[in-house]
Amino acid sequence: MIKLNNRDCEWHEGLTVEELLRLKNYTYPRIVVSVNAVIVPEEAYASTVIEDGDKVEAIHLMAGG
């Protein structure tokens, strides 16, 4: 089990940031992801493995005024 945006989320061995975003339908064009308070660069989403118990934050950026 991991925490995704402060909510319990199912986890499996080998889960990557890229796969998690796909499974949760995060399709925003601008998104920032951190794992245990460390920002993950977009180019590392496919290679960054999320471990059991990790805290993940996925925040989409919006323009507005």
VMD Tcl script that draws the C-alpha trace (Angstrom):
set ca {
  {0.00 0.00 0.00}
  {1.19 3.50 -0.85}
  {-0.23 6.95 -0.21}
  {-1.20 8.87 -3.33}
  {-2.18 12.45 -2.55}
  {-2.77 11.41 1.08}
  {-5.09 8.52 0.16}
  {-4.38 4.82 0.38}
  {-3.61 3.33 -3.01}
  {-2.95 -0.24 -4.12}
  {0.66 -1.08 -4.87}
  {2.43 -3.93 -6.65}
  {6.05 -4.92 -7.08}
  {7.78 -2.95 -9.83}
  {5.19 -0.14 -9.98}
  {6.69 2.89 -11.71}
  {5.58 6.50 -11.64}
  {4.62 6.24 -15.32}
  {2.45 3.18 -14.69}
  {0.79 4.73 -11.62}
  {-0.15 7.85 -13.59}
  {-1.58 5.69 -16.36}
  {-3.53 3.46 -13.93}
  {-5.02 6.49 -12.17}
  {-5.79 8.29 -15.46}
  {-3.61 11.31 -14.75}
  {-3.53 12.74 -18.26}
  {-2.93 16.41 -17.51}
  {-0.36 18.03 -19.82}
  {1.53 19.56 -16.89}
  {1.98 17.42 -13.81}
  {4.55 17.38 -11.02}
  {5.22 14.14 -9.16}
  {7.15 13.66 -5.95}
  {7.99 10.43 -4.18}
  {8.77 10.83 -0.48}
  {9.06 14.61 -0.99}
  {11.61 14.26 -3.82}
  {10.54 15.67 -7.20}
  {10.76 13.10 -10.00}
  {11.77 14.57 -13.39}
  {9.35 13.66 -16.18}
  {12.07 11.85 -18.10}
  {12.51 9.51 -15.10}
  {8.84 8.50 -14.72}
  {9.37 5.20 -16.57}
  {12.41 4.23 -14.52}
  {11.37 5.46 -11.06}
  {10.03 2.52 -9.05}
  {7.61 3.21 -6.21}
  {8.19 1.07 -3.14}
  {5.61 -0.25 -0.70}
  {4.86 2.44 1.89}
  {6.04 5.37 -0.27}
  {4.21 8.70 -0.20}
  {3.46 9.97 -3.70}
  {2.13 13.40 -4.60}
  {0.83 14.05 -8.11}
  {-0.17 17.66 -8.70}
  {-1.34 19.09 -11.99}
  {-0.44 22.65 -12.81}
  {-3.11 24.99 -14.06}
  {-3.06 28.50 -15.41}
  {-5.56 30.95 -14.11}
  {-6.08 34.27 -12.57}
}
mol new
graphics top color blue
foreach p $ca { graphics top sphere $p radius 0.5 }
foreach p [lrange $ca 0 end-1] q [lrange $ca 1 end] { graphics top cylinder $p $q radius 0.2 }
display resetview
